[in-house]
Amino acid sequence: MIKTVITTFIATICCYFLAAQTQLPNASFEQWTSTTDGKAVPQGWHTFSDGDCQLSGIVSIGCNTGKKNHSSRVVGHKGYACEITATSIIGVVANGAMTTGQMVLASTTPRDTVNIIYSDIHNTVGHNGYARFTGRPDSVYMWCRVNVKKSTSIPSCKIHLHGDVAYVDVPKHTSGVPQKGKIANAFCEFKGYTDGEWHRYRFPFVYYDSNGKVTTSKSRQPSYALASFSTNKVPGAGNSGDRLAFDEIVMIYNKRLSYILLDGEPLELFQPDITFYEIVTTDNHIPVITAKAQSPNADIGIEQPSMQNHYTATITVTHDDGQMIYTLPVTFQQTETVASAPQNR
């Protein structure tokens, strides 16, 4: 007979960081190119001030207006944060925007699809408008502060994970045909809170196969991330003076287990954050241990209990940013025992 006894519980995650780019650059917005009047651009991010203006003729005057820096360094949820502000240019609302990619200004009409944000992986503009990224996160957390004139204004963020291509944030392509290099994305809308206070948001990533179909396969690994924030999800919408501040963007890699089975039966008292369980057997039987990870992007390695490891099983869950280890020692007893109360260690 097998019984489970939680003699000790461990609520910490044992992580061994791997050689991978698993977070966005300067995602806490502590590094800035300049501090002059708080109007500098955060390192690793780009806005209209260093955009690629392609206007010509008389409308090229819009380059000087459109390339104003609409971002500010502000006091954040922790340390500093980045804030973007919508403005009005000759009666047309210009959304505040910030991206890890490169902005292209090619039309004075905000919704014109020739105005794009893309990963300039070849550095054609010379501003390093790209972010290398090889992780496969399950979700993203971030802190945001919304100040909008009307509740109908909905600030947003899009994070695309893509392959070795110049990926476009809002591509102009044939309907139903996926953009080349598309691997995953998270679409974020900051609505429900317009009180000007900091709130934490979480958004899941959705992964796609090469045909643009949703998949749980982890066979495709990204090379870059393209993140872009806007004071409104619709170009040219919203109101002048709308503001969005963001801070502490953290990619989440779920290393928890869904369950542990002993000889095909669920482990009693299992909780995903508890990583230490004592398995008590009263008939000298050594159970076969199996498990399943919560994330399809995680790998599981199981060392079964044996004399060589002193009858201590380990389940190692490995994700792109590290590992979480569950430990299950097997204790042999000749008589049945009852489960002892959990104890802190």
C-alpha positions as a Markdown table, in Angstrom:
| # | Residue | x | y | z |
|---|---|---|---|---|
| 1 | Met | 0.0 | 0.0 | 0.0 |
| 2 | Ile | 1.2 | 3.5 | -0.8 |
| 3 | Lys | 0.4 | 6.7 | 1.1 |
| 4 | Thr | 1.5 | 10.3 | 0.6 |
| 5 | Val | 2.8 | 12.3 | 3.5 |
| 6 | Ile | 3.7 | 16.0 | 3.1 |
| 7 | Thr | 6.3 | 16.3 | 5.8 |
| 8 | Thr | 7.8 | 19.4 | 4.3 |
| 9 | Phe | 6.6 | 21.8 | 1.7 |
| 10 | Ile | 8.7 | 24.1 | -0.4 |
| 11 | Ala | 7.0 | 27.1 | -2.0 |
| 12 | Thr | 10.0 | 28.4 | -3.9 |
| 13 | Ile | 10.9 | 27.7 | -7.5 |
| 14 | Cys | 14.3 | 26.3 | -8.1 |
| 15 | Cys | 15.6 | 28.0 | -11.2 |
| 16 | Tyr | 18.7 | 27.5 | -13.2 |
| 17 | Phe | 18.8 | 30.2 | -15.8 |
| 18 | Leu | 19.6 | 29.1 | -19.3 |
| 19 | Ala | 21.5 | 30.8 | -22.1 |
| 20 | Ala | 18.5 | 32.3 | -23.9 |
| 21 | Gln | 16.9 | 35.7 | -24.5 |
| 22 | Thr | 13.7 | 35.3 | -22.6 |
| 23 | Gln | 12.8 | 38.8 | -21.7 |
| 24 | Leu | 12.3 | 42.0 | -23.6 |
| 25 | Pro | 15.1 | 44.6 | -23.5 |
| 26 | Asn | 15.0 | 47.2 | -20.8 |
| 27 | Ala | 11.5 | 45.9 | -19.8 |
| 28 | Ser | 11.6 | 47.8 | -16.5 |
| 29 | Phe | 12.5 | 51.1 | -18.3 |
| 30 | Glu | 15.4 | 52.0 | -16.0 |
| 31 | Gln | 17.8 | 52.8 | -18.8 |
| 32 | Trp | 17.3 | 55.9 | -20.9 |
| 33 | Thr | 19.3 | 57.7 | -23.6 |
| 34 | Ser | 19.0 | 61.0 | -21.8 |
| 35 | Thr | 17.2 | 62.5 | -18.8 |
| 36 | Thr | 16.7 | 66.0 | -20.3 |
| 37 | Asp | 13.2 | 67.1 | -19.1 |
| 38 | Gly | 12.2 | 63.5 | -18.8 |
| 39 | Lys | 11.7 | 63.4 | -22.6 |
| 40 | Ala | 14.3 | 60.8 | -23.5 |
| 41 | Val | 13.5 | 57.5 | -25.2 |
| 42 | Pro | 14.1 | 54.3 | -23.2 |
| 43 | Gln | 17.1 | 52.2 | -24.5 |
| 44 | Gly | 16.0 | 49.4 | -26.7 |
| 45 | Trp | 12.7 | 51.1 | -27.6 |
| 46 | His | 11.7 | 53.5 | -30.4 |
| 47 | Thr | 9.1 | 56.2 | -31.0 |
| 48 | Phe | 8.3 | 58.8 | -33.6 |
| 49 | Ser | 11.4 | 60.8 | -32.7 |
| 50 | Asp | 13.6 | 58.3 | -34.5 |
| 51 | Gly | 11.1 | 57.1 | -37.0 |
| 52 | Asp | 11.7 | 56.6 | -40.7 |
| 53 | Cys | 9.8 | 59.5 | -42.3 |
| 54 | Gln | 9.1 | 58.8 | -46.0 |
| 55 | Leu | 6.9 | 61.8 | -46.6 |
| 56 | Ser | 7.8 | 63.9 | -49.7 |
| 57 | Gly | 6.8 | 67.1 | -51.3 |
| 58 | Ile | 4.8 | 69.7 | -49.4 |
| 59 | Val | 3.6 | 67.1 | -46.9 |
| 60 | Ser | 7.2 | 66.4 | -45.8 |
| 61 | Ile | 6.7 | 69.3 | -43.3 |
| 62 | Gly | 4.8 | 66.6 | -41.4 |
| 63 | Cys | 8.1 | 64.9 | -40.7 |
| 64 | Asn | 9.1 | 67.6 | -38.3 |
| 65 | Thr | 5.7 | 67.6 | -36.6 |
| 66 | Gly | 5.2 | 63.8 | -36.6 |
| 67 | Lys | 8.6 | 63.0 | -35.3 |
| 68 | Lys | 8.2 | 64.8 | -32.1 |
| 69 | Asn | 9.0 | 62.7 | -29.0 |
| 70 | His | 5.7 | 61.8 | -27.4 |
| 71 | Ser | 7.2 | 59.7 | -24.7 |
| 72 | Ser | 8.3 | 60.6 | -21.2 |
| 73 | Arg | 10.2 | 59.1 | -18.3 |
| 74 | Val | 7.9 | 59.0 | -15.3 |
| 75 | Val | 7.8 | 57.6 | -11.8 |
| 76 | Gly | 6.7 | 54.0 | -12.3 |
| 77 | His | 5.1 | 51.2 | -10.4 |
| 78 | Lys | 8.7 | 50.5 | -9.4 |
| 79 | Gly | 11.5 | 52.8 | -10.3 |
| 80 | Tyr | 10.9 | 54.5 | -13.6 |
| 81 | Ala | 8.3 | 53.8 | -16.3 |
| 82 | Cys | 7.6 | 55.0 | -19.9 |
| 83 | Glu | 4.5 | 57.1 | -20.7 |
| 84 | Ile | 3.2 | 57.9 | -24.1 |
| 85 | Thr | 0.8 | 60.7 | -24.9 |
| 86 | Ala | -1.6 | 61.3 | -27.9 |
| 87 | Thr | -1.4 | 64.7 | -29.6 |
| 88 | Ser | -3.3 | 66.5 | -32.2 |
| 89 | Ile | -1.6 | 67.5 | -35.5 |
| 90 | Ile | -3.7 | 69.9 | -37.6 |
| 91 | Gly | -6.9 | 68.5 | -36.1 |
| 92 | Val | -5.8 | 64.9 | -36.6 |
| 93 | Val | -5.2 | 62.7 | -33.5 |
| 94 | Ala | -1.7 | 61.2 | -33.5 |
| 95 | Asn | -1.6 | 58.2 | -31.1 |
| 96 | Gly | 1.2 | 58.1 | -28.7 |
| 97 | Ala | 3.3 | 55.0 | -29.6 |
| 98 | Met | 6.4 | 53.1 | -28.5 |
| 99 | Thr | 7.9 | 50.0 | -29.9 |
| 100 | Thr | 10.9 | 47.7 | -29.9 |
| 101 | Gly | 10.8 | 47.9 | -33.7 |
| 102 | Gln | 11.0 | 50.7 | -36.2 |
| 103 | Met | 8.3 | 53.1 | -37.1 |
| 104 | Val | 7.6 | 54.2 | -40.7 |
| 105 | Leu | 5.8 | 57.5 | -41.4 |
| 106 | Ala | 4.7 | 57.4 | -45.0 |
| 107 | Ser | 1.3 | 59.0 | -44.9 |
| 108 | Thr | -0.4 | 61.9 | -43.1 |
| 109 | Thr | -3.5 | 59.7 | -42.7 |
| 110 | Pro | -3.1 | 57.7 | -39.4 |
| 111 | Arg | -5.0 | 54.6 | -40.6 |
| 112 | Asp | -3.1 | 54.4 | -43.9 |
| 113 | Thr | -1.5 | 50.9 | -44.1 |
| 114 | Val | 1.7 | 52.4 | -45.5 |
| 115 | Asn | 2.4 | 53.6 | -41.9 |
| 116 | Ile | 3.9 | 50.6 | -40.3 |
| 117 | Ile | 5.8 | 49.3 | -37.3 |
| 118 | Tyr | 8.2 | 46.4 | -38.1 |
| 119 | Ser | 11.3 | 44.6 | -36.9 |
| 120 | Asp | 14.2 | 46.2 | -38.8 |
| 121 | Ile | 16.4 | 43.1 | -38.3 |
| 122 | His | 18.8 | 44.3 | -41.0 |
| 123 | Asn | 19.1 | 47.7 | -39.3 |
| 124 | Thr | 18.3 | 49.5 | -42.6 |
| 125 | Val | 17.4 | 52.7 | -40.8 |
| 126 | Gly | 20.3 | 52.5 | -38.4 |
| 127 | His | 18.5 | 52.7 | -35.1 |
| 128 | Asn | 18.7 | 49.0 | -34.2 |
| 129 | Gly | 14.9 | 48.8 | -34.4 |
| 130 | Tyr | 14.6 | 45.2 | -33.4 |
| 131 | Ala | 14.7 | 43.0 | -30.3 |
| 132 | Arg | 16.3 | 39.6 | -30.3 |
| 133 | Phe | 14.2 | 37.0 | -28.4 |
| 134 | Thr | 14.3 | 33.2 | -28.3 |
| 135 | Gly | 11.9 | 32.4 | -25.5 |
| 136 | Arg | 8.5 | 30.7 | -25.7 |
| 137 | Pro | 6.6 | 32.3 | -22.9 |
| 138 | Asp | 3.1 | 31.2 | -21.8 |
| 139 | Ser | 1.9 | 34.7 | -20.9 |
| 140 | Val | 3.1 | 38.2 | -20.1 |
| 141 | Tyr | 2.5 | 40.4 | -17.0 |
| 142 | Met | 2.9 | 44.2 | -17.0 |
| 143 | Trp | 1.9 | 47.2 | -14.9 |
| 144 | Cys | 0.0 | 50.0 | -16.7 |
| 145 | Arg | -1.6 | 53.3 | -15.8 |
| 146 | Val | -4.3 | 54.7 | -18.0 |
| 147 | Asn | -5.4 | 58.3 | -18.3 |
| 148 | Val | -7.9 | 58.9 | -21.1 |
| 149 | Lys | -10.4 | 61.6 | -21.8 |
| 150 | Lys | -13.2 | 59.2 | -22.6 |
| 151 | Ser | -13.9 | 55.6 | -21.6 |
| 152 | Thr | -14.3 | 54.7 | -25.2 |
| 153 | Ser | -10.5 | 55.2 | -25.7 |
| 154 | Ile | -8.8 | 51.8 | -25.3 |
| 155 | Pro | -5.0 | 51.9 | -25.1 |
| 156 | Ser | -3.3 | 48.7 | -26.3 |
| 157 | Cys | -0.2 | 46.6 | -26.7 |
| 158 | Lys | 0.8 | 43.9 | -29.2 |
| 159 | Ile | 3.7 | 41.5 | -28.7 |
| 160 | His | 4.6 | 39.4 | -31.7 |
| 161 | Leu | 7.2 | 36.5 | -31.6 |
| 162 | His | 8.5 | 35.8 | -35.0 |
| 163 | Gly | 11.3 | 34.2 | -37.0 |
| 164 | Asp | 14.2 | 35.6 | -38.9 |
| 165 | Val | 12.1 | 38.0 | -41.0 |
| 166 | Ala | 11.3 | 41.8 | -41.0 |
| 167 | Tyr | 8.0 | 41.2 | -39.3 |
| 168 | Val | 5.3 | 43.9 | -39.6 |
| 169 | Asp | 3.0 | 44.8 | -36.7 |
| 170 | Val | -0.1 | 45.3 | -38.9 |
| 171 | Pro | 0.7 | 43.8 | -42.3 |
| 172 | Lys | -0.9 | 44.6 | -45.6 |
| 173 | His | -1.2 | 41.1 | -47.1 |
| 174 | Thr | -3.7 | 38.7 | -48.6 |
| 175 | Ser | -6.6 | 37.9 | -46.3 |
| 176 | Gly | -6.3 | 34.4 | -44.8 |
| 177 | Val | -2.6 | 34.1 | -45.6 |
| 178 | Pro | -0.4 | 34.2 | -42.5 |
| 179 | Gln | 2.5 | 36.6 | -42.5 |
| 180 | Lys | 5.8 | 34.8 | -43.0 |
| 181 | Gly | 7.6 | 34.1 | -39.7 |
| 182 | Lys | 4.6 | 34.3 | -37.5 |
| 183 | Ile | 5.0 | 32.2 | -34.4 |
| 184 | Ala | 3.0 | 33.7 | -31.5 |
| 185 | Asn | 1.4 | 36.8 | -30.3 |
| 186 | Ala | -0.3 | 38.4 | -27.3 |
| 187 | Phe | -2.9 | 41.1 | -27.8 |
| 188 | Cys | -3.3 | 43.4 | -24.8 |
| 189 | Glu | -6.1 | 46.0 | -24.3 |
| 190 | Phe | -6.0 | 48.2 | -21.2 |
| 191 | Lys | -9.7 | 48.8 | -20.4 |
| 192 | Gly | -11.7 | 48.7 | -17.2 |
| 193 | Tyr | -9.3 | 51.0 | -15.3 |
| 194 | Thr | -9.3 | 54.7 | -16.1 |
| 195 | Asp | -8.6 | 55.9 | -12.6 |
| 196 | Gly | -5.0 | 57.0 | -13.3 |
| 197 | Glu | -3.6 | 54.3 | -10.9 |
| 198 | Trp | -1.2 | 51.5 | -11.5 |
| 199 | His | -2.9 | 48.1 | -12.3 |
| 200 | Arg | -1.3 | 44.8 | -13.1 |
| 201 | Tyr | -2.4 | 43.0 | -16.3 |
| 202 | Arg | -1.8 | 39.5 | -17.6 |
| 203 | Phe | -2.3 | 38.3 | -21.2 |
| 204 | Pro | -1.7 | 34.9 | -22.7 |
| 205 | Phe | 0.4 | 34.1 | -25.8 |
| 206 | Val | -1.2 | 32.2 | -28.6 |
| 207 | Tyr | 1.0 | 30.0 | -30.8 |
| 208 | Tyr | 0.6 | 29.2 | -34.5 |
| 209 | Asp | 1.9 | 26.7 | -37.0 |
| 210 | Ser | 3.4 | 27.6 | -40.3 |
| 211 | Asn | -0.1 | 27.7 | -41.8 |
| 212 | Gly | -1.3 | 30.2 | -39.3 |
| 213 | Lys | -3.4 | 27.7 | -37.3 |
| 214 | Val | -3.4 | 27.8 | -33.5 |
| 215 | Thr | -1.1 | 25.0 | -32.2 |
| 216 | Thr | 0.3 | 23.7 | -28.9 |
| 217 | Ser | 3.4 | 22.4 | -30.7 |
| 218 | Lys | 6.7 | 23.9 | -29.4 |
| 219 | Ser | 8.7 | 22.9 | -32.5 |
| 220 | Arg | 9.1 | 26.5 | -33.7 |
| 221 | Gln | 11.3 | 28.9 | -31.8 |
| 222 | Pro | 11.3 | 32.6 | -32.3 |
| 223 | Ser | 14.3 | 34.8 | -33.2 |
| 224 | Tyr | 12.8 | 38.2 | -32.4 |
| 225 | Ala | 10.0 | 39.9 | -30.5 |
| 226 | Leu | 8.1 | 42.9 | -31.8 |
| 227 | Ala | 6.3 | 44.8 | -29.1 |
| 228 | Ser | 4.3 | 48.0 | -29.6 |
| 229 | Phe | 2.2 | 50.2 | -27.3 |
| 230 | Ser | -0.3 | 52.7 | -28.4 |
| 231 | Thr | -2.7 | 55.2 | -26.6 |
| 232 | Asn | -5.5 | 53.7 | -28.7 |
| 233 | Lys | -6.0 | 50.4 | -30.4 |
| 234 | Val | -7.3 | 52.2 | -33.5 |
| 235 | Pro | -4.8 | 54.5 | -35.3 |
| 236 | Gly | -6.0 | 58.1 | -35.2 |
| 237 | Ala | -8.7 | 57.4 | -32.7 |
| 238 | Gly | -8.9 | 58.5 | -29.1 |
| 239 | Asn | -8.3 | 62.1 | -28.0 |
| 240 | Ser | -5.4 | 64.4 | -27.7 |
| 241 | Gly | -4.0 | 64.2 | -24.2 |
| 242 | Asp | -4.8 | 60.5 | -23.7 |
| 243 | Arg | -1.9 | 58.9 | -21.8 |
| 244 | Leu | -0.6 | 55.4 | -21.2 |
| 245 | Ala | 2.2 | 54.5 | -18.9 |
| 246 | Phe | 3.7 | 51.0 | -18.7 |
| 247 | Asp | 6.3 | 49.3 | -16.5 |
| 248 | Glu | 7.8 | 46.0 | -15.4 |
| 249 | Ile | 6.9 | 43.9 | -18.5 |
| 250 | Val | 7.7 | 40.2 | -17.5 |
| 251 | Met | 7.4 | 37.2 | -19.7 |
| 252 | Ile | 6.1 | 34.2 | -17.7 |
| 253 | Tyr | 7.4 | 30.7 | -18.2 |
| 254 | Asn | 5.1 | 28.3 | -16.4 |
| 255 | Lys | 7.2 | 25.5 | -14.8 |
| 256 | Arg | 4.4 | 24.0 | -12.6 |
| 257 | Leu | 3.0 | 20.5 | -12.9 |
| 258 | Ser | -0.7 | 19.7 | -13.6 |
| 259 | Tyr | -0.5 | 16.5 | -11.7 |
| 260 | Ile | 1.7 | 13.6 | -10.4 |
| 261 | Leu | 0.7 | 10.0 | -10.8 |
| 262 | Leu | 1.9 | 7.0 | -8.7 |
| 263 | Asp | 1.3 | 3.8 | -10.6 |
| 264 | Gly | -1.3 | 5.7 | -12.6 |
| 265 | Glu | -3.2 | 7.1 | -9.5 |
| 266 | Pro | -3.2 | 10.8 | -8.6 |
| 267 | Leu | -0.8 | 11.8 | -5.9 |
| 268 | Glu | -2.7 | 12.7 | -2.7 |
| 269 | Leu | -2.6 | 16.3 | -1.5 |
| 270 | Phe | -0.8 | 17.4 | -4.7 |
| 271 | Gln | -0.5 | 21.2 | -5.2 |
| 272 | Pro | 1.4 | 22.7 | -8.1 |
| 273 | Asp | 3.5 | 25.0 | -5.9 |
| 274 | Ile | 4.5 | 22.3 | -3.4 |
| 275 | Thr | 7.6 | 20.6 | -4.5 |
| 276 | Phe | 8.4 | 18.1 | -1.8 |
| 277 | Tyr | 6.4 | 15.0 | -1.0 |
| 278 | Glu | 7.2 | 11.9 | 1.0 |
| 279 | Ile | 5.9 | 8.7 | -0.4 |
| 280 | Val | 5.3 | 6.0 | 2.2 |
| 281 | Thr | 5.0 | 2.4 | 1.1 |
| 282 | Thr | 4.0 | -0.4 | 3.6 |
| 283 | Asp | 4.7 | -3.4 | 1.3 |
| 284 | Asn | 8.1 | -2.5 | -0.1 |
| 285 | His | 6.5 | -1.6 | -3.4 |
| 286 | Ile | 8.4 | 1.1 | -5.4 |
| 287 | Pro | 5.8 | 3.1 | -7.5 |
| 288 | Val | 6.3 | 4.2 | -11.1 |
| 289 | Ile | 6.0 | 8.0 | -11.2 |
| 290 | Thr | 4.5 | 10.0 | -14.1 |
| 291 | Ala | 3.6 | 13.7 | -14.4 |
| 292 | Lys | 2.3 | 16.3 | -16.8 |
| 293 | Ala | 3.4 | 20.0 | -17.1 |
| 294 | Gln | 0.9 | 22.8 | -17.2 |
| 295 | Ser | 2.6 | 24.4 | -20.1 |
| 296 | Pro | 3.0 | 22.7 | -23.5 |
| 297 | Asn | 6.2 | 24.6 | -23.9 |
| 298 | Ala | 7.9 | 22.9 | -21.0 |
| 299 | Asp | 9.8 | 19.6 | -20.9 |
| 300 | Ile | 9.7 | 17.0 | -18.2 |
| 301 | Gly | 12.4 | 14.7 | -17.0 |
| 302 | Ile | 11.7 | 12.0 | -14.4 |
| 303 | Glu | 14.2 | 10.1 | -12.4 |
| 304 | Gln | 12.5 | 7.1 | -10.9 |
| 305 | Pro | 13.3 | 6.1 | -7.3 |
| 306 | Ser | 16.0 | 3.4 | -7.1 |
| 307 | Met | 18.7 | 2.1 | -4.8 |
| 308 | Gln | 21.2 | 4.3 | -6.7 |
| 309 | Asn | 19.4 | 7.5 | -5.8 |
| 310 | His | 18.5 | 6.4 | -2.3 |
| 311 | Tyr | 14.9 | 5.8 | -3.5 |
| 312 | Thr | 14.3 | 9.6 | -4.1 |
| 313 | Ala | 12.5 | 10.4 | -7.3 |
| 314 | Thr | 12.9 | 13.8 | -8.9 |
| 315 | Ile | 10.7 | 15.5 | -11.5 |
| 316 | Thr | 12.5 | 18.3 | -13.4 |
| 317 | Val | 10.3 | 20.7 | -15.4 |
| 318 | Thr | 12.5 | 22.7 | -17.8 |
| 319 | His | 11.3 | 25.8 | -19.6 |
| 320 | Asp | 13.2 | 28.4 | -21.6 |
| 321 | Asp | 14.3 | 30.5 | -18.6 |
| 322 | Gly | 15.1 | 27.7 | -16.0 |
| 323 | Gln | 13.9 | 24.7 | -14.1 |
| 324 | Met | 11.5 | 23.7 | -11.3 |
| 325 | Ile | 12.3 | 20.5 | -9.4 |
| 326 | Tyr | 9.9 | 18.3 | -7.5 |
| 327 | Thr | 11.4 | 15.8 | -5.0 |
| 328 | Leu | 9.7 | 12.6 | -3.9 |
| 329 | Pro | 11.6 | 10.4 | -1.4 |
| 330 | Val | 10.2 | 6.9 | -0.9 |
| 331 | Thr | 10.1 | 5.6 | 2.7 |
| 332 | Phe | 9.5 | 1.9 | 3.5 |
| 333 | Gln | 7.4 | 1.0 | 6.5 |
| 334 | Gln | 6.1 | -2.3 | 7.7 |
| 335 | Thr | 2.9 | -0.9 | 9.2 |
| 336 | Glu | 0.5 | 1.7 | 8.0 |
| 337 | Thr | 0.9 | 5.2 | 9.1 |
| 338 | Val | -1.3 | 8.3 | 9.0 |
| 339 | Ala | -0.5 | 11.5 | 7.2 |
| 340 | Ser | 1.3 | 13.9 | 9.4 |
| 341 | Ala | 0.5 | 17.6 | 9.4 |
| 342 | Pro | 2.5 | 19.8 | 7.0 |
| 343 | Gln | 5.5 | 21.5 | 8.6 |
| 344 | Asn | 7.4 | 24.6 | 7.4 |
| 345 | Arg | 11.1 | 24.2 | 6.5 |
